[in-house]
Amino acid sequence: MEASRKVARQMAAELLERDSYLEQLATYLRRAVSGQGAVVVVAGEAGVGKTALVQQFLPAARKVARVFAGACDPLSTPRPLGPLVDMAGSLGDEFAGLLSGDTARHHIFRLFLDHLTSSARPTVAIFEDIHWADQATLDLVRFLGRRVGIAPALLIITYRDDEVGTRHPLRVALGDLATSAATHRVVLPPLSEAAVHLLAAGSGIDSATLYHRTGGNPFFVTEVLAAGDSGIPANVRDAVLARAARLSARAHSALEAAAVIGIVVEPSLLSDVFGPATEPVEECVSLGMLRSKGGVLVFRHEIVRETMLETLLPQRRKELHGKVLAALRAVSRPDLLASLAHHAEEAGDATAVLEFAPAAAGHAASLGAHREAASQYARALRCADGLPLETRADILERRAYQCFLTAQFTQAIETHERALECHRILGDRRKEGDSLRALSRILWCTGRIVESGKRAREALALLEQLPPGHELAMAYSAMSSVCMNSEDAEGTLTWGARALELAQRIDDTEVQVHTLNNIGTIELLRGVSEGRQKVERSLELAHHAGFEEHVGRAYIHLAWAAARTRRFEMMDRLTAGLEYCGERDLHLWRYWLTTYRSRLELDQGQWTEAADSAAFVIHYSQGESMSRVPALCVLALARARRGDPDFWPLLDEALAHAAPTEQLQHIGPVAAARAEAAWLTGNAVRIDAETRPMFERALEVRDPWTLGELAYWRWRAGLLEEIPSGAAEPYALQIAGRWARAAMLWTQIGCPYEAASALLDGDEPALRQAHAEFERLGARPAAAIVARRLRELGVRDIPRGPRPATRAHPANLTDREFEVLGLIAEGFRNAEIARRLSVSAKTVDHHVSSVLAKLGVRSRTEAAREAGKLLNNAHLS
Amino acid sequence: MPRYLVERTFPDGLAIPMTEQGAATCRTVVGNNTEELVTWVHSYVTPDKSRTFCIYDGPSPEAIRKAARRNGLPVDQIVEVNVLDPYFYR
């Protein structure tokens, strides 16, 4: 029969040339069963057969493992955690309950992870079409990706790689996953010309033309062959339409209704919308447009559905959406809110949009899908003309906040200004003041410092005229924050005291958290010991009260202080902060933490790690975020110190970003980095111009470390005679001529490059030591400078020095991780390793987990065995 | 993708025999390079085999270094270069 031949041909197309990929999947499954889990990313263009591949793989998987499958929706605002909602049925009632309730997101993530890792049977979880994923799902994928390597679990994700550009949110998730040894990539190619030839046999269609037109895309090829001898359509859309043209009018109409409903069509919903549909559906199924699967109907391919949607006349489409809306609203499930809002907008039903979109936004926000929440609020606003101004202002404020959380700063600022308009018209000074204060924060993040200060002061002026309350207290705290960021210690403390006094009076935890953070941070930066306690206290209070964003802020400030004052023992807190922010969708906070981590790594001589961290921030952070600036400096310095090319453009970009802010905290490090780069390349004459403005500012502000570093470079350039008072000790010692003491202090602090640089002013033995150390670090330009000095002293036999280690690290372990592995292999416990390497136990734990994951093993014993193999190989090569 | 010239020094002399083992070594090197999106174009070797000048295409100097590390190869200096060929001017 005609139909069965078509279906057979379809299946043949799906099976051709996929054997090697099925084998790969089988291998990963085998390893997962034995406890070595993995993430498999299946990429390919639309219609290339990713779903088909997964479907073919499933029977084999089901023999040895439990399988959970879910997919993402092609909606502009998909359901948050859509795939999990799909899987909820098989995961158990407890799970389904969690997803619709108010559960904190990280609990959901952990519970799902438990399901994957702690069952007796191995598990396969499938997330399809994640190019459409909402933010919460992407975070879940990243969360799982890092933890699945040592579990008996296989996570398979599919996506359309032709729809994911460099700025697509999926890129971050994929980039993250790619760094793990437990991630594998399978890229499905289109069919070869030979395969197309095979399929076209006996169809009367010229296979060369067919291959040329379709590019070997299996879906397209099958469509054309199914349409028979009506010629080869110019594109996929026409091919689908050609096939659909064979449907009866009624079946065609039913198919349109199904397209509007979605990829998965429940028969009861279809009959609500369309009317009795049994026969039309049968026709669609037999013609291969729809498939029946476990009680629901599924489009043979999303491309079919998309095509049917496109060809619907606008009026009819609106009508259908209206019918779907009417049918769905009877069911009350939170995960349907996104769909309801979508159908409401497509149906042109403004009232319904206003009913569902804000609720959908709230639900999305609670699950950490902030990008989706922002879009839903935007949708509500599109229909908000008839709303009372107060309600509109409320939605605007909420959208602004969601945009801020997702670093969509331009939209956040614009939305705030619209909200401000509303408050002004309504004469609501309290809300106007609060909105100005919130706007001031966002302006700071984009580097518009002057405006940020202005808004904060405007907010204060307004709110001081009203009876005191939360908004006024926050405005005081905002002033304290403005002072903190401008390094005005006195201002921070004065405003902070006022904020705290009011906060205690009205018992306001948020203000206390915010203010304590500001005061503690400025104290930390100045080296006052109580500062750290205050920031930690702020963190604790915030954590207790559920102020996630303020916890993130506390972590960032700890990282900032650690980086500036070179307190490497605080790196623990940074790791903890990254963990916290990663679990909770605080992306912007994560970029800041990573940027500070890159600085800490650079300063400890871990240049490879530093370059990686910096590159991550530079690549993925939005152009507007100030977190790029330190990262650009770090990457530039890593290159300049190694003698690698391409660092001046980075430094120029950093300066362009930082200069308009006029803030020492941003520009100071750039000036110092540019001075160092100039010196390393023999251009010390530039140091004066590069450092003068910031040096003068540092003198006013009196921050020891910034002052010290800039003074040091000016001194090297011969521009400084005396040490400015208050400069940080190692720099002060160096300028005073006590280079040996300075070198020792740098070594104590943990900065090998600075320690070697200190020896540059020393005698011949010191210079030789510096040369050896620079060679060890791979610092060629500095080594060359020392060599030159030695020659000037008349020294002839300058050794090449010990070569930098050229061990092969096949598992891509960093030097530090390789060290830790060696110690594990010798049988040392973590506490002992921590002692030997002079780091904290927590840092060692972190390295150990990383080593286990990269080697793909589950225990120290297995790791030790791998170590033996690696060391043997290193000796042979 | 920028092109880089990488200078390397082999104190004991570089030894890649013209045998199956040598070919296997080259294949491993190429394989490791792809993990970092780095392509080895070709190399110039001094007669005494103590120094090489290798031409690579790669996304960044860091990628070149990582690939080198995977392959156990030393890196003395990385310079960004563009090709200049007398034939271009025909």
Boltz contact constraints between the chains, C-beta under 6 A:
constraints:
  - contact:
      token1: [A, 611]
      token2: [B, 62]
      max_distance: 6.0
  - contact:
      token1: [A, 644]
      token2: [B, 61]
      max_distance: 6.0
  - contact:
      token1: [A, 644]
      token2: [B, 78]
      max_distance: 6.0
  - contact:
      token1: [A, 645]
      token2: [B, 80]
      max_distance: 6.0
  - contact:
      token1: [A, 806]
      token2: [B, 72]
      max_distance: 6.0
  - contact:
      token1: [A, 806]
      token2: [B, 74]
      max_distance: 6.0
  - contact:
      token1: [A, 808]
      token2: [B, 72]
      max_distance: 6.0
  - contact:
      token1: [A, 809]
      token2: [B, 69]
      max_distance: 6.0
  - contact:
      token1: [A, 877]
      token2: [B, 72]
      max_distance: 6.0
